[in-house]
């Protein structure tokens, strides 16, 4: 396992192991994404790794249109994680144009060749 002191390598290794990890500043409590060596805004280096719940809310969404032979349409969304960070991803398991702002989603890790593992989301069933 790569050292937690090399943020990108550690983050990617954790994704391969099936865990979504975020960083948090011990002094400010701020949680952020994408992994880095110091906290954005403050430059704090007192960082720790925490496991994300995987839950979030769609902040923004759009449908990317493609010809069927290129893979067809897909969704591109900004997701506000329950821990605070906002990340760009996709919502799957639903038609791209049915994804709505405010929709609750749950993360999963998928292999996206040629890039490797990525965090994707699926809608959370409403009670």
C-alpha positions as CSV (number, residue, x, y, z in Angstrom):
1,X,0.0,0.0,0.0
2,X,1.4,3.4,-0.9
3,X,2.2,5.8,1.8
4,X,-0.6,8.1,3.0
5,X,2.1,10.9,2.6
6,X,1.8,10.6,-1.2
7,X,-1.9,11.6,-1.6
8,X,-2.7,10.6,-5.2
9,X,-1.0,7.2,-4.9
10,X,-2.7,6.5,-1.6
11,X,-6.1,7.6,-2.8
12,X,-5.9,5.5,-6.0
13,X,-4.7,2.4,-4.0
14,X,-7.7,2.9,-1.7
15,X,-10.1,3.1,-4.6
16,X,-8.6,-0.2,-6.0
17,X,-9.3,-1.7,-2.5
18,X,-12.9,-0.5,-2.7
19,X,-12.7,2.5,-0.3
20,X,-13.5,6.1,-1.0
21,X,-11.2,8.2,1.1
22,X,-11.2,11.9,1.7
23,X,-8.8,14.2,3.5
24,X,-9.6,16.4,6.5
25,X,-7.6,19.1,8.2
26,X,-7.3,18.3,11.9
27,X,-7.1,22.0,12.9
28,X,-10.0,23.3,10.8
29,X,-12.2,20.2,10.3
30,X,-12.5,21.0,6.7
31,X,-12.9,18.0,4.4
32,X,-11.8,18.3,0.8
33,X,-11.4,16.5,-2.5
34,X,-9.1,15.9,-4.6
35,X,-6.3,14.7,-2.4
36,X,-3.3,17.0,-2.0
37,X,-0.4,17.7,0.4
38,X,-2.0,20.7,2.1
39,X,-5.5,22.0,2.7
40,X,-6.9,24.5,0.1
41,X,-7.3,28.0,1.4
42,X,-5.3,27.6,4.6
43,X,-2.2,25.6,3.5
44,X,-2.7,23.4,6.6
45,X,-0.6,20.2,6.6
46,X,-2.2,18.5,9.6
47,X,-4.2,16.2,7.3
48,X,-5.8,12.9,8.0
49,X,-7.7,10.4,5.8
50,X,-11.3,9.6,6.5
51,X,-13.6,7.1,4.7
52,X,-16.5,8.7,2.9
53,X,-20.1,7.6,3.6
54,X,-20.7,7.5,-0.2
55,X,-23.9,9.5,0.1
56,X,-24.5,12.8,-1.6
57,X,-26.8,15.1,-3.4
58,X,-26.8,16.2,-7.1
59,X,-25.9,19.9,-7.2
60,X,-25.8,20.3,-11.0
61,X,-26.4,18.0,-13.9
62,X,-26.2,17.9,-17.7
63,X,-26.7,15.3,-20.4
64,X,-23.8,14.8,-22.8
65,X,-25.2,13.7,-26.2
66,X,-23.2,11.2,-28.3
67,X,-24.0,9.0,-31.2
68,X,-24.9,5.4,-30.3
69,X,-21.7,4.1,-31.8
70,X,-19.7,6.3,-29.5
71,X,-21.5,4.9,-26.4
72,X,-24.7,7.0,-26.4
73,X,-25.8,9.8,-24.1
74,X,-24.5,10.0,-20.5
75,X,-24.9,12.2,-17.5
76,X,-22.3,14.5,-16.0
77,X,-23.0,15.9,-12.6
78,X,-21.6,17.8,-9.7
79,X,-22.3,15.9,-6.5
80,X,-22.2,17.4,-3.0
81,X,-20.9,14.7,-0.7
82,X,-22.5,14.5,2.7
83,X,-19.0,15.2,4.2
84,X,-18.8,18.5,2.4
85,X,-16.7,18.3,-0.8
86,X,-18.2,18.7,-4.3
87,X,-17.0,16.3,-6.9
88,X,-17.6,15.8,-10.6
89,X,-18.9,12.4,-11.6
90,X,-21.8,10.6,-13.4
91,X,-25.1,9.2,-12.2
92,X,-25.8,5.8,-13.6
93,X,-28.8,3.4,-13.4
94,X,-31.2,6.1,-14.7
95,X,-31.7,7.8,-18.1
96,X,-29.2,10.7,-18.2
97,X,-32.0,13.3,-18.7
98,X,-33.9,12.0,-15.6
99,X,-31.1,13.0,-13.2
100,X,-32.4,16.0,-11.2
101,X,-30.8,18.7,-9.0
102,X,-31.4,17.7,-5.3
103,X,-31.5,13.9,-6.1
104,X,-29.9,11.8,-3.4
105,X,-27.3,9.5,-4.7
106,X,-25.0,6.7,-3.4
107,X,-21.4,6.2,-4.6
108,X,-19.8,3.1,-6.0
109,X,-16.4,2.4,-7.5
110,X,-16.2,1.3,-11.1
111,X,-13.4,0.6,-13.6
112,X,-13.4,3.1,-16.4
113,X,-10.8,2.1,-19.0
114,X,-8.3,3.5,-19.8
115,X,-8.3,5.7,-16.6
116,X,-8.7,3.1,-13.9
117,X,-11.1,3.2,-11.0
118,X,-13.5,6.1,-10.6
119,X,-16.3,7.1,-8.3
120,X,-19.7,6.9,-9.9
121,X,-23.2,7.3,-8.4
122,X,-26.6,5.7,-8.5
123,X,-29.9,7.2,-7.3
124,X,-30.9,6.4,-3.7
125,X,-34.4,4.8,-3.6
126,X,-36.8,7.2,-1.9
127,X,-38.7,5.9,1.1
